[in-house]
Amino acid sequence: MSEEFNAAEGSQLHEWGKELDEQFYRPQVEAEKSQREQTPQARRQNRTRTRQRAPSR
């Protein structure tokens, strides 16, 4: 398959996939990671203390 891709596209399949990863997938991952890092901080600021329930008898 790799040889056929190389013949048709004139580039290596693995390198082509890595380029696509860096172009499309990596920015999405970085954005989600940044959002996760900011979300817990916002939750802590908005968190209210809840009352603990009395044990059932």
Secondary structure, DSSP 8 states (H G I E B T S, - for coil): -HHHHHHHHSS-HHHHHHHHIIIIIHHHHHHHHHHHHHHHHHHHHH-----------
